[in-house]
């Protein structure tokens, strides 16, 4: 059996957690492949809202093994907080596995993140300052500390070298230096508590493939935040696209099955960077309030705007999407009029060319088509054909322009408020 994949199609916060939660009900393994606790997935079950920043959303299904793959950078303190929160709400974490090849975020990574963002002045990237980027830098500098070495206490010598290097930098900028003994004492406690979860997940997942187990891989963040194909430099520090699924799990391309791209019926973005369909006006404010668009991790208000089908077609292309999962159809349906961006106008010519080149986007003007809203209460609708005509016209146009079928339609916040097509 092949591994199915769930990816974000835009700038994150598309509601991947809800789709993953649904799909993982029948999955033997749910795998987080990249990123760190700068990402957040929210799921609402029986009126209780769960926010996950590291642990795969599938952890709530007790028959599913939740795997943090080798492409993830792990803050041990945050991971333990999530484990404890699960236990407090009646879920044990016995079905959690953490890759021995994933890298550890230490306190000096977080401080380095803050320093680097401060030094950018008025050209800030908008990082969450969770230490994600500096941890990946150490990984590629080959001085990072892997989880396997961490939990087996084989990391002290490397840690001391790292802290010495970081302190030289902190000192030169007048920042407070890191006390290496305090770091060792604190993180050794984390290591003891996490050791039981750490395994070779590459071997684990390939054994699952050989046994014909169902695997679901979840990407963090989203396509336009990808370090390689996103709107650089306003991107994350990893590959939340299809390539990151393979490198972040050790699962080869021939074992990949369905690739679902998740989006909202409008769009949003947190932080800096280009956003051609942003509505920095009353419409944007209305969408934000109707959709409760505030960051799961940062609580920052999200920039909101119309759905951009040019960018979505790009996401479908680079990821090889086989299906779309569109959330917040109920939210956008509360507006009287809705717009879809179906082209970019540049130099007087309308086209469907998307580019992450900032100068190109700056010169593009979105071309909109307008649709009637007022969908009414659709939270209990279970079949696409039973949706109001206005909703069907809106969804049909998305499929027509992008050329990828819609497989899931989110009709409300609850776990069951969804149409499976």
Phi, psi and omega in degrees: 000138182275158179274127175272155188230140175239122183232153173278140187263344184233253186245020182092176177063030183273354182096032180300325184302322181293317180292318179297318180300318179296310183293327184283351176299332179248014182262143175277331181223134172241123191239127170269131194250333186207175177078193180214211182275021168276352179255155178217134173243132179245137177225137177248121180230122179051042178080356179258127182260126178250134176242118180250136179246338179230313185289134177303143183301334181296354180301335182285348175263110191293342178267004181254132173277121180265124187241128169264111190282176186289344179277357183269146168255129194246123170272109185301324181296315180294319180299317179293325177297320180291320178298315180294323179295321177299314182296322180294337181254021173088009178247125173274169182249026182294341179264020178261136173229139181239132182295135175291347180262354176291153183260151185264135172269126177252170182299329180289335174293319181295316179294322178294323178299315180296318179298313182298321179292322176298319182291341179285346177059236181275009177244038182297146177279330183096026178299153178282355181057040177262004178086009185295305182302309179299328177293318176294324176301315178296323178301313182279342171282350181065032173239011178288165180244120182278156183299323179298318177289325181298307185287342178260014174057040177253029190239357188299315182299315179294321179299315181298320178296317181297315181296322178298315179296314181296319181295326175299321179288313180302318182297320183293337179255008178075019177273154178295135181280160180270133176272108186297326181293321177295321179297314180300315181297314182293312188282336173296326176294318178297318182300317180299321184282337185262348188304323184295342184264348190271124181216173173280096186284337176297312177296319181301314183289325178287329171296321179295319178297317179297330181269009178062035178280154179272123182243135176239122180255132180243129175273147174270166180046228186192174189305312186282002173254007181293138184298333182259315186250008179268188185277067182301138007269007183273065187223176174272184187259017184215187181250093178276017176261187187298326179297323179292337176293315181292310182288333183275357180231336188084009177271124182288161185300326183288351178261005180271133179255245179289143177235105183264129175261122182264138177212170171256163180287356169227200178220162178206161177209142173252136176091189185279173175118166183293148181198088194290333181258015179299140176246089180275066187200195182297325178296313178299319179295321180294316178299318181300315182287320179294324182264003182052054187272080175226137189305134176298321183270313189263339186068008179289143175295135180274146171287133186235153179190192183281161179287131184255104183282340175293313178293323180294322178296324176296315179298321178297323182291309187287336181261348185064046184299137176254348180198155177250145173237111187249117181262170175062029174296326177295324182292308182294333180289354177276348178276153178290317180231142182234145177241145172240133173277115183246012177180164174246137176256120180223128181055037176081001182244132178265131180215179179247025182276121174256146176213148175269003176293121187295324179292322178298311182296325181298330183267001181265145176242129181291140175254123188250149165246140185254138181232155175282140178259228179055057182287339184080191181281111180246011186298334182257005178287131184245352179232139181301321182293345179269358177292156175300153183302322180298320179293318181297319179298319180296312181292320179299322181292324177299311179299318184297316183285317186279329179079022178231133183289145174277125181254336181222139179231115178278124185245007181176177184283331186293160181301324184266000182275075183202142174257127175258118186270000000 
